[in-house]
Amino acid sequence: MDNPADYTPPRVWSPPVDAGGSFASINRPTAGATHEAELPVGRHPLQLYSMATPNGVKVTVMLEELLVLGHAGAEYDAWPIRIQQGDQFGSGFVAVNPNSKIPALVDRSGPQPVRVFESGSILVYLAEKFGALLPNEAAARAECLSWLFWQMGSAPYLGGGFGHFYAYAPAKWRYPIDRFAMEVKRQLDVLDRRLAEVPYVAGADYTIADIAIWPWYGALAKGQLYEAGEFLQVQEYRHVVEWADRIAQRPAARRGRMVNRLWGPPETQLHERHDAVDFETRTQDKLT
């Protein structure tokens, strides 16, 4: 692997033959499908195609919260998309999300299927569809959406920036790790200062802002993301840690974290979800 200090960008870039790193086999500079693969369809109107990365967890937590609130129409089938195997480049998935990223949702409750992609968009769609977890009053709604989009804009620095260079890059380079660690700690400070004032990110009530932020920054604050808790001294952000613990106690959050999870202790995994009873019968036992 080249020393970054020795690299001079060429006049015209071309993809490297061997980029190295954990995701080298699926990274490419073009979009579109690489193979034909239909998506499965279950019996519920909502069909989710995902994986239990932080972005995927947002949607499964949202759906489980809606079910707790009594919205029977939020029942859903969740199908695993194995991103390291390239499932996201199958023709069926690309038809739902041309950006080939999880999660992706298809709502079949109406006369024509509706595709929804990008995790923040899915949260807003579901909140508006069921009239839940997104305030109606103008100022409260604006605050909630502002924090939702804060997460959407900030998390790439955490995941694709810090997480990539700290955990997945083929070599540890000080400059990018320092650069993104500094930004992630600034973001944690932003969140900690906000949570010193209010119990939930958007204010007094739990909303889609919390659902979006918790899988990323809650996991980070609890040392569950990139094994970077000590490195980033996450215990300093006391209000974020307390907020993360509070959300982790919610039954819907506990269930949502399990759905489409393909790694970790068996008791934390539910590869597919088609009914609430699946959490007891362990879908993953049928798939392995």
N, C-alpha and C positions, 0 to 999 in steps of 0.2 A: 504494500500500500504506500502510495506516495506521501512524502512529508508535505503538509499543507504549506509550509514556508517555501517550498521549491516549485509551487504550482503557478504557472502563468496561463490565464485563460486564452484559448485560441481565438482567432477572429471569428470562426464559425464553429459552434458547438456540435458535437455528435455524441450519441450515447456510448458510454464505456462498454467494453466487451465484458469486463468483470467488475461490477461496482462494489461487490462485497456487501456485508451486512445481512441482517435477518430477512429483509424483504427484497433482496436483489432479484430473486426469481420471478417476482410478480410486478416489479416496477417497469414501466415502459412509457415512452413519450407520446403515445397515441391512444385514442379512445376507441370505443366500439367493442363488439363481442369477439372473442377468440374461438368460441365453439358453440355448437347448438346444445341447448339444455333448457327444457321447459321447467317452469317453477311448479311445485305442488300446490294444490288448492284444497283446503279443508272445508269444514261445514259452516264456519262462522263468516259473517260478512267482512270482518277485518282480518286480513292476511298480512302477517309481518314476516319479513325476510331479513335476518339479522344475525348478530353475534354479540356476546356479552362484553364487548369493549365498553368504555365509558359512554360513547355515543349510542351504542345499542341499548345500554341499561336505562338511559333516559326514557326511552319509549316503553319498555316493559314495565318500569316503575309507574309511568303515567297510566298505562292500561290497568294495572292492578289497583292503583288508587281510584280510578273511575269505577271499577267493580265494587270496591269497598263502599263507595258513595251510593251504590244501588243502581248504577247505569248498566242494566243487563245488555244493552246493545254494544257494550264495550268488550263482550266476550270475543276472544280472538284465537287464531291459530298462529303459532310462532315456529318458523322453520329455520334451521341453522344454515348460515352461509359461511363456509369455511374459507376465509379470505386468504390464508396462506396456501391454500390449494387452488386458488383462482376461481372459486365459484362465482364471484362477483363479475366475472367476464363472460358468463354464460348468456346466451341470447335472451332468455326469459328475464333474467335479472336486469340486463341492460335496457330492456324495453320498459321496465319499471323505473330504473334510475340510470339515465344515460351517463352519469358521472361515475358509475361503478363503485359506489361506496355504500357501506351499510350505515344506518338501517334504511329499509324501504318498505312502504306500506301500500296495500291496495284495499280500498274500501268498496266492497261489492254490495252495499246496502241499497243502492239506487238503481235506476234503469241501466246505467252505464258505469262500469268500473272507474274509480277515480284513483290515480296514482299520486302518491305523496312521497317526496324524498327530501333529504336533509333533515337532521334530527330536530332542529329548532322549528322548521316548518311543520313537521309532524306534530309536535307538541301544541303549536298554535291551532292546527287543524282540529285536533281532538278536543282541545279546550273549547273551541267555538262550536263544534258539533254537539257536544254534550252540555255546554253551558257550565263548565266547572273549572276551578283552579286558575282562572284568569279573571281578574276583576272587571266589572262593567263600568264603574265610575271612571271618568276620563283621567284624572290625575293618578289614581291607583293603577289603572291599566298601563299608563305610560311608564310608571316606575317599574312595573313588572316586566314590560317588554324591553325597557332599557337594560335591565340586569340580564334578561335572557340573551340579548344581543351582545352584551358585555362578554358573556361566556362564549358565544360563538366566535367573537373576534379574538378573545384571549387564549382559548384552549390550543390553537395551533402552535403558539409559542411554547406551551407546556408539552404537548404531544410530539408534534413534528419537529420542534426545536429542541428543548431540553431532553425530552424522553428519547428522541432518536440519538442524539450525540452522547448522552450519558449511558444509555442502556443497549442500543442496537447497532450503532456505527461500528465498522470493523476495526477502528482504532480510536483511542481516547485522545482528543485534541483539546488543549486547554482553552484556546480562544472561544470556540463555539459553546463549550460547556460553561465557561464563566459568563459569556454573554447571555445565554438563555437562563442560567441559574439566577442571575441578577433580575431578569425580567419576571421570572416565576415568583421570586420572593417579593417583588414589588406588587404583583397581583395578589398574593396572599395577604399582604399588608392592606391593600384596598379592601379586600373582603373582610378582614379582621376588624378594621375600623368601622365598616358598615354594621357588622354583627355585634359590635359593642353598643350600638344604638337601638337595634331592633331584634326580635327573636328569629325572624325569617328575612331572607334577603330583600324581598320587596316591601317588607313592613311587618304588620302584626300577624298576617295570615300566610300560611303555606301555599305556594303557587308553583306554576310551571318554571319560574325562575329557580326555585330551590331544586326542582326535579332535574333541571338542566345542569346546574352547577355541582350538585352533590356527587355524581359519579366521578367527576374529575377532581375537584378540589377537596371534597370530603375524603375521598380515597387517599389523596396525597397527604392531607393533614393527619391521617391515621397511619401513615407509613406503608400503605398498601399499593402504592403506585411506583413502579421502577425501583423499588427497594431504596428509595432516595430520602426517606424520612430523616435519618441522622445527618446526611449530607446537607440537606436544606434546613435543618434545625426546625422542623415543622412544629415542635412543641411550643415554640415561641408564640404561635398564633392561637392563643387560648380560646378566643371566641369562635374561631373556625372549628376547632376541635370539639367544643361543646355542641355547636350546631350540627356537626357531622354525627356525633353520637346520638343526638336527639332524633335525627332523621333515620338513622340506622335501626332505631327501635320500632319504627313503623312497620307493621306486618306487610304492607304493600311493597315497601322498599326491600325488605328481606326476600320476598318472593321474586320481585323484579330482577334482583341481582343474579338469581339462579337461572333465569330463562336464557336459552341458547348459550349457556356457559359450557365450554368443552374442555376445561382444564381445572386443576385444583382438586381438593378432596372430593370424593364421590358425593358426599352429602350436600355439597354446594352446587352440584350440576343438575340441570334439567335441559337436556339437549333440544327436545321439542316440547311445546306446550299447546294442548288442544282443549283442556278442561281443567278446572281447579283441582280435580282429583289427581291430576298428574303429579302434583307436588308430593303426594303420598305414595303413588305407585312407581315413581322414579322412571321417567321415560328413558333416561340414559341407559338403564339396565337392558332395555330392549334393543338399543342401537349399537352397543359395544360388542 
